[in-house]
Amino acid sequence: MDYADRKTEDLRAMRTAARQTYNDITREMHARGEIENKRDALMSRRFKKMQHNNSSGHKGVTFNKSADKWQAKIGGVHLGYFASSEGAADARKAAEASTWGEPG
């Protein structure tokens, strides 16, 4: 298996983990009666406003001081370290599209 195949396999595993994480959260919220339907919960998390103290200007992208790089996360799943916040944001957007589908 070459590098590209391993990277593709790793991305598939991350997407699956992100879906499972959001499904677990949604099930728990539904069981507690905090939401009426699961779709509303997922959509509200997806379109949540960015925090006021966000330094990158991108949702899910933070600066990791120990690595001295930008990192991207989605649903608690680490997507990697990047030299620029734009690179991390691109990775986050790709993960969003694969996890939730293309916006439309």
C-alpha positions as CSV (number, residue, x, y, z in Angstrom):
1,M,0.0,0.0,0.0
2,D,1.5,3.3,-1.0
3,Y,1.3,6.7,0.8
4,A,-1.8,7.9,-1.2
5,D,-3.7,4.7,-0.4
6,R,-2.9,5.0,3.3
7,K,-3.9,8.6,3.4
8,T,-7.2,7.9,1.7
9,E,-7.8,5.0,4.1
10,D,-7.0,7.4,7.0
11,L,-9.4,10.0,5.7
12,R,-12.2,7.4,5.4
13,A,-11.6,6.3,9.0
14,M,-11.7,10.0,10.2
15,R,-15.0,10.6,8.3
16,T,-16.5,7.5,9.9
17,A,-15.4,8.6,13.3
18,A,-16.8,12.1,12.8
19,R,-20.2,10.7,11.7
20,Q,-20.3,8.4,14.7
21,T,-19.4,11.2,17.1
22,Y,-22.2,13.5,15.8
23,N,-24.7,10.6,15.7
24,D,-23.9,9.7,19.4
25,I,-24.3,13.3,20.5
26,T,-27.6,13.6,18.6
27,R,-28.9,10.4,20.1
28,E,-28.0,11.6,23.6
29,M,-29.7,15.0,23.1
30,H,-32.8,13.3,21.7
31,A,-33.0,10.9,24.6
32,R,-32.8,13.8,27.1
33,G,-35.6,15.6,25.3
34,E,-33.4,18.5,24.3
35,I,-34.4,18.2,20.6
36,E,-37.4,16.9,18.8
37,N,-35.7,15.5,15.8
38,K,-32.1,14.5,15.1
39,R,-31.8,16.4,11.8
40,D,-32.4,19.8,13.6
41,A,-29.6,19.0,16.0
42,L,-27.1,18.2,13.3
43,M,-28.0,21.3,11.3
44,S,-27.8,23.5,14.4
45,R,-24.3,22.2,15.1
46,R,-23.3,22.6,11.5
47,F,-24.3,26.2,11.3
48,K,-23.3,27.3,14.7
49,K,-21.7,30.8,14.8
50,M,-18.0,31.1,15.2
51,Q,-16.7,32.1,18.6
52,H,-15.7,35.7,19.1
53,N,-12.2,34.9,20.1
54,N,-11.4,32.7,17.0
55,S,-7.9,33.7,15.9
56,S,-7.9,31.8,12.6
57,G,-11.1,33.3,11.2
58,H,-12.2,29.7,10.3
59,K,-14.5,27.4,12.2
60,G,-12.6,24.3,13.5
61,V,-9.1,25.7,12.9
62,T,-6.8,26.6,15.8
63,F,-3.2,27.3,16.3
64,N,-1.2,24.7,18.1
65,K,1.7,26.4,19.9
66,S,3.6,23.2,20.7
67,A,3.6,22.1,17.1
68,D,3.9,25.7,15.8
69,K,1.3,24.9,13.2
70,W,-2.4,25.3,12.5
71,Q,-4.6,22.3,13.2
72,A,-8.0,21.4,11.8
73,K,-10.7,19.4,13.7
74,I,-14.2,18.3,13.0
75,G,-16.4,16.7,15.6
76,G,-13.4,16.1,17.9
77,V,-11.6,14.3,15.1
78,H,-8.1,15.7,14.4
79,L,-7.6,16.3,10.6
80,G,-3.9,17.3,10.7
81,Y,-1.4,20.1,11.1
82,F,-0.9,22.7,8.4
83,A,1.6,25.5,7.7
84,S,-1.2,28.0,7.1
85,S,-4.7,28.6,8.5
86,E,-6.0,28.5,4.9
87,G,-4.7,25.0,4.4
88,A,-6.3,23.9,7.6
89,A,-9.6,25.6,6.6
90,D,-9.5,23.8,3.2
91,A,-9.1,20.4,5.0
92,R,-11.9,21.3,7.4
93,K,-14.2,22.2,4.4
94,A,-13.4,18.9,2.7
95,A,-14.2,17.0,5.8
96,E,-17.5,18.9,6.2
97,A,-18.5,18.1,2.6
98,S,-17.7,14.4,3.1
99,T,-19.4,14.2,6.6
100,W,-22.5,16.3,5.9
101,G,-22.6,16.4,2.1
102,E,-22.3,19.3,-0.2
103,P,-24.3,22.4,0.9
104,G,-27.1,23.1,-1.4
